[in-house]
Amino acid sequence: MGYPNIVEAYGSLSATGLAEETTFGTPVAATSWQPMTGNTMQSDPGWFSPMLMQGLRDAAVFNLYGEQKNVGNLDGPLFPSNAIQLLVAAIGTDAVTGSGPYTHALSQANTLKSLTVEKNIGGRQSLQFAGAKVNKLSIKAPAGNEPVQVSADMIAQSVAILTSPTAISITNEMPFVFAEATLTLFSHARAEVTNSDINIENGIKETYTYSSNHGPSFLTPVSLKVNGTIDVVWSSLTDSTYGDFTNMQSGTLGALSIAFTHPGGSGYSVTVSMPQVTLSKVAPDVKFEDVVMSTLSYEASRPLSGGSQYSIGATVVNGAATAY
């Protein structure tokens, strides 16, 4: 056997494209691109073979196909506009105002947008996942030499092959870093934060029907859960600003806001707001060769009354003139 008679593909030439669908499951060409660290979307055709007693020891005789699964994670930095469709699709709807820069107000909706996700493989061919919805989305902002990270757990209805990938077009902008972050908890600015993460879980339910297709007919966001953690340099159990343990024990309810803002003229930003959170766990961590740190676990809830009747919302300021 000789050397392989193929031309290798470069992982660095791969890309992830996104586009909002007008009709769920009807694919559209990518209009936005996520400079990515990873894309694990793949298709499981649902092969199975029932083990039947029929005078044979072979466990697999009948090659059958049931529920097709098209799932995976999209990972990359948080930008003001590149792949911001993921945040919109995780929360609900967008209303845009302004004349540049433009302000996008993201609010909760019972029906979530579906996306077409294009997985460009080495710049050679693409897998096009249609009817993709955000099952979970996480934003992590650790202090360090790395950008703020977004990870989206996707579930799609179908997949097709593009022999000619869509041309890659990335908006010329910078991702956010921790030094551009501000966090406000219970009306107090917390400059001692070293890390935070936000988790949005939409509880996507796959429903398969007699549609003559193996993919799910419906991908329904049946629930919404929002939570996360905040790592801080510990200073007090009881202080009015930093006494997180006392707030946990007292069942304090209040707002949490995490904002990422580019300095300078653009003012481009992404702000995630939760009008009501409670601290479910406060864990001071004592180590001999470190300052005392504390991890705050929080749970968001929808207020019973008042003007903020939602668990999570967001505001995006960027150069996109039209609503997502």
C-alpha positions as CSV (number, residue, x, y, z in Angstrom):
1,M,0.0,0.0,0.0
2,G,1.4,3.4,-1.0
3,Y,0.9,6.9,0.5
4,P,-2.7,8.2,0.7
5,N,-3.8,9.7,-2.6
6,I,-5.7,12.7,-1.0
7,V,-5.0,16.4,-0.3
8,E,-5.3,17.2,3.4
9,A,-7.6,20.0,4.6
10,Y,-6.5,22.6,7.1
11,G,-8.5,23.0,10.3
12,S,-7.5,26.7,10.4
13,L,-9.5,27.3,7.2
14,S,-12.7,26.1,8.8
15,A,-15.5,28.4,9.9
16,T,-19.0,28.6,11.4
17,G,-21.7,30.6,9.6
18,L,-25.1,31.6,11.0
19,A,-28.3,32.9,9.5
20,E,-31.8,33.5,10.9
21,E,-34.5,31.4,9.2
22,T,-37.8,32.8,8.0
23,T,-39.4,29.4,8.2
24,F,-38.3,26.8,10.7
25,G,-36.2,24.1,9.0
26,T,-35.9,25.9,5.7
27,P,-32.1,26.6,5.3
28,V,-30.7,30.0,4.3
29,A,-27.2,31.0,3.4
30,A,-25.0,32.2,6.2
31,T,-25.0,36.0,6.8
32,S,-22.9,36.2,10.0
33,W,-19.8,34.3,11.0
34,Q,-18.4,33.3,14.4
35,P,-14.6,33.3,14.6
36,M,-14.6,30.1,16.5
37,T,-12.5,28.0,18.8
38,G,-14.6,24.9,18.0
39,N,-17.7,23.5,16.3
40,T,-18.8,20.0,17.4
41,M,-22.1,19.8,15.5
42,Q,-22.6,16.4,14.0
43,S,-25.3,14.1,12.8
44,D,-26.3,10.7,14.3
45,P,-28.6,9.0,11.7
46,G,-30.4,7.0,14.4
47,W,-29.2,3.5,13.4
48,F,-30.4,0.6,15.5
49,S,-30.9,-3.1,15.2
50,P,-33.4,-4.9,17.5
51,M,-32.0,-8.0,19.2
52,L,-34.5,-10.7,18.1
53,M,-34.5,-14.4,18.9
54,Q,-34.7,-16.2,15.6
55,G,-32.3,-19.1,15.8
56,L,-29.2,-16.9,15.4
57,R,-26.6,-15.6,17.8
58,D,-26.1,-12.4,15.8
59,A,-27.3,-9.4,17.8
60,A,-27.6,-7.2,14.7
61,V,-29.5,-8.5,11.7
62,F,-31.9,-5.7,10.7
63,N,-30.4,-2.3,9.8
64,L,-33.0,0.2,10.8
65,Y,-33.0,4.0,11.2
66,G,-35.1,5.9,13.8
67,E,-34.6,9.3,15.3
68,Q,-31.9,11.4,13.7
69,K,-30.0,13.7,16.1
70,N,-28.2,16.8,14.8
71,V,-26.5,18.3,17.8
72,G,-23.3,20.0,19.0
73,N,-21.6,23.0,20.5
74,L,-20.5,26.3,18.9
75,D,-17.7,27.9,20.8
76,G,-15.9,31.2,20.3
77,P,-15.3,34.7,21.7
78,L,-18.1,37.2,22.4
79,F,-18.1,40.0,19.8
80,P,-20.4,43.0,19.5
81,S,-22.0,41.7,16.3
82,N,-20.2,38.6,14.9
83,A,-22.5,35.7,15.8
84,I,-24.7,37.8,18.1
85,Q,-27.6,35.9,16.6
86,L,-26.8,33.2,19.1
87,L,-27.6,35.4,22.0
88,V,-30.8,36.7,20.3
89,A,-31.9,33.1,19.6
90,A,-31.2,32.1,23.2
91,I,-33.4,34.9,24.7
92,G,-36.2,35.7,22.2
93,T,-36.8,38.9,20.2
94,D,-34.9,42.0,19.2
95,A,-36.1,45.6,18.9
96,V,-33.5,48.0,17.4
97,T,-33.3,51.8,17.9
98,G,-30.8,54.5,17.2
99,S,-29.0,55.9,14.1
100,G,-25.5,54.4,14.6
101,P,-24.4,52.9,16.8
102,Y,-27.6,51.0,17.1
103,T,-29.2,49.6,20.3
104,H,-30.7,46.2,20.2
105,A,-33.1,45.4,23.1
106,L,-33.3,41.6,23.5
107,S,-36.4,40.4,25.4
108,Q,-37.8,37.0,26.3
109,A,-40.2,35.2,23.9
110,N,-42.1,31.9,24.1
111,T,-41.1,31.2,20.5
112,L,-37.4,31.2,19.8
113,K,-35.8,31.9,16.5
114,S,-34.4,29.1,14.4
115,L,-31.0,29.4,12.7
116,T,-29.2,27.7,9.9
117,V,-25.7,26.7,11.1
118,E,-23.1,26.1,8.4
119,K,-20.1,24.1,9.5
120,N,-17.4,24.9,7.0
121,I,-14.9,22.0,7.1
122,G,-11.4,23.1,6.1
123,G,-12.8,25.5,3.5
124,R,-13.6,22.6,1.2
125,Q,-17.2,21.5,2.0
126,S,-19.8,22.4,4.5
127,L,-22.4,20.7,6.6
128,Q,-25.5,22.9,6.7
129,F,-27.7,22.3,9.7
130,A,-31.2,23.7,9.3
131,G,-33.8,24.4,12.0
132,A,-31.2,24.9,14.7
133,K,-32.2,26.2,18.1
134,V,-30.2,27.2,21.1
135,N,-30.8,24.6,23.8
136,K,-28.2,26.2,26.2
137,L,-26.0,29.2,26.0
138,S,-23.2,30.1,28.4
139,I,-21.1,33.3,28.6
140,K,-17.9,33.0,30.6
141,A,-15.6,36.0,31.4
142,P,-12.5,34.9,33.3
143,A,-9.7,37.3,34.1
144,G,-6.7,36.3,32.0
145,N,-5.2,36.3,28.6
146,E,-8.3,35.1,26.8
147,P,-11.4,36.7,25.4
148,V,-14.9,36.5,26.9
149,Q,-16.2,33.1,25.7
150,V,-19.6,32.1,24.4
151,S,-20.7,28.4,24.1
152,A,-24.0,27.5,22.5
153,D,-25.5,24.0,22.7
154,M,-27.4,23.5,19.5
155,I,-30.2,21.1,18.4
156,A,-31.1,21.1,14.7
157,Q,-33.8,19.5,12.6
158,S,-31.9,18.4,9.5
159,V,-28.5,18.4,7.8
160,A,-27.4,18.8,4.2
161,I,-24.0,18.9,2.4
162,L,-22.8,22.0,0.6
163,T,-20.1,21.1,-1.9
164,S,-19.3,24.8,-2.2
165,P,-19.2,26.5,1.1
166,T,-20.7,30.0,1.5
167,A,-18.1,32.8,1.2
168,I,-16.8,33.8,4.7
169,S,-17.4,37.4,5.7
170,I,-16.4,38.5,9.2
171,T,-17.2,41.9,10.6
172,N,-14.0,43.8,11.5
173,E,-14.3,44.2,15.2
174,M,-12.6,43.1,18.4
175,P,-13.9,40.5,20.9
176,F,-14.5,41.5,24.6
177,V,-12.0,40.9,27.4
178,F,-12.4,40.8,31.2
179,A,-11.0,44.3,31.6
180,E,-14.0,45.7,29.7
181,A,-16.5,44.0,32.1
182,T,-18.5,45.5,34.9
183,L,-20.8,43.6,37.2
184,T,-23.5,45.0,39.5
185,L,-25.1,42.9,42.1
186,F,-27.9,44.1,44.4
187,S,-27.2,47.7,43.2
188,H,-23.5,47.4,44.2
189,A,-20.7,47.6,41.6
190,R,-18.4,44.6,42.3
191,A,-14.9,45.5,41.1
192,E,-13.3,42.5,42.9
193,V,-14.9,40.0,40.5
194,T,-12.3,37.7,38.8
195,N,-14.7,35.5,36.8
196,S,-18.4,35.2,36.0
197,D,-20.6,32.9,33.9
198,I,-24.2,33.1,32.8
199,N,-26.1,30.0,31.8
200,I,-29.4,30.1,29.8
201,E,-31.2,26.8,29.5
202,N,-34.2,26.7,27.2
203,G,-35.2,23.0,27.7
204,I,-35.6,22.3,24.0
205,K,-37.9,19.3,23.6
206,E,-37.6,17.2,20.4
207,T,-40.9,15.8,19.1
208,Y,-40.8,13.2,16.3
209,T,-43.9,12.6,14.1
210,Y,-45.1,10.6,11.1
211,S,-43.6,13.2,8.8
212,S,-41.7,10.7,6.5
213,N,-38.6,12.3,8.0
214,H,-36.2,11.0,10.6
215,G,-35.5,14.5,12.1
216,P,-37.7,16.1,14.7
217,S,-40.8,17.9,13.5
218,F,-40.8,20.2,16.5
219,L,-38.0,21.7,18.6
220,T,-39.9,23.4,21.4
221,P,-38.4,25.6,24.2
222,V,-40.7,24.2,27.0
223,S,-38.9,25.8,29.9
224,L,-36.4,28.6,30.9
225,K,-33.8,28.4,33.6
226,V,-31.1,31.0,34.2
227,N,-28.3,30.7,36.6
228,G,-24.5,31.1,37.0
229,T,-21.6,31.8,39.2
230,I,-19.4,34.8,40.2
231,D,-15.9,34.5,41.6
232,V,-14.8,37.3,43.9
233,V,-11.9,38.2,46.2
234,W,-13.5,37.7,49.6
235,S,-13.5,40.5,52.2
236,S,-16.5,40.1,54.6
237,L,-19.4,37.9,55.7
238,T,-21.6,40.8,56.8
239,D,-20.6,44.0,55.0
240,S,-23.5,45.9,53.3
241,T,-21.8,45.6,49.9
242,Y,-19.6,42.5,50.1
243,G,-21.5,40.4,52.7
244,D,-22.6,37.8,50.3
245,F,-23.0,35.1,53.0
246,T,-25.5,37.3,54.9
247,N,-27.4,38.0,51.7
248,M,-27.6,34.2,51.0
249,Q,-28.8,33.5,54.5
250,S,-31.4,36.3,54.4
251,G,-32.8,35.3,51.0
252,T,-32.0,38.7,49.5
253,L,-33.6,39.3,46.1
254,G,-32.1,41.9,43.7
255,A,-30.9,42.6,40.2
256,L,-27.7,41.4,38.5
257,S,-26.2,43.0,35.5
258,I,-23.0,42.0,33.6
259,A,-21.8,44.4,30.9
260,F,-19.0,44.2,28.4
261,T,-18.1,47.6,26.8
262,H,-15.4,48.5,24.3
263,P,-13.7,51.8,25.3
264,G,-13.3,54.7,22.9
265,G,-15.6,56.1,20.3
266,S,-17.6,53.0,19.3
267,G,-19.1,52.3,22.7
268,Y,-20.1,48.9,21.3
269,S,-21.3,46.7,24.2
270,V,-23.2,43.6,25.3
271,T,-25.2,43.9,28.6
272,V,-27.0,40.9,30.2
273,S,-29.6,41.8,32.8
274,M,-31.5,39.7,35.4
275,P,-34.0,41.8,37.4
276,Q,-34.2,39.3,40.2
277,V,-31.6,36.8,41.5
278,T,-30.8,35.1,44.8
279,L,-27.6,33.6,46.0
280,S,-28.1,29.9,46.3
281,K,-24.5,29.1,47.5
282,V,-21.6,31.2,48.9
283,A,-18.4,29.2,49.2
284,P,-15.3,31.0,50.6
285,D,-12.2,29.1,49.6
286,V,-9.2,29.2,52.0
287,K,-5.8,28.2,50.6
288,F,-2.4,28.7,52.2
289,E,-0.7,30.3,49.2
290,D,-3.6,32.4,47.9
291,V,-5.8,35.2,48.8
292,V,-9.2,34.1,50.1
293,M,-11.6,33.7,47.2
294,S,-15.4,33.1,47.2
295,T,-17.6,31.6,44.6
296,L,-21.2,32.9,44.5
297,S,-23.8,30.7,42.8
298,Y,-26.9,32.5,41.8
299,E,-30.4,31.6,40.5
300,A,-32.5,34.0,38.4
301,S,-36.3,34.2,38.7
302,R,-39.1,36.1,37.3
303,P,-40.4,38.8,39.7
304,L,-44.0,38.4,40.9
305,S,-44.8,42.0,40.4
306,G,-43.3,45.2,39.0
307,G,-42.2,46.4,35.6
308,S,-39.6,43.8,34.9
309,Q,-41.6,40.6,34.2
310,Y,-38.8,38.4,32.9
311,S,-35.9,36.3,34.0
312,I,-33.3,37.6,31.6
313,G,-32.9,40.3,29.0
314,A,-30.0,41.9,27.1
315,T,-28.9,45.0,25.4
316,V,-26.5,45.0,22.5
317,V,-25.0,48.1,21.0
318,N,-23.3,47.6,17.6
319,G,-23.2,48.7,14.0
320,A,-26.1,46.5,12.8
321,A,-29.0,48.8,11.6
322,T,-31.7,46.1,11.4
323,A,-33.2,43.9,14.1
324,Y,-31.9,40.3,14.4
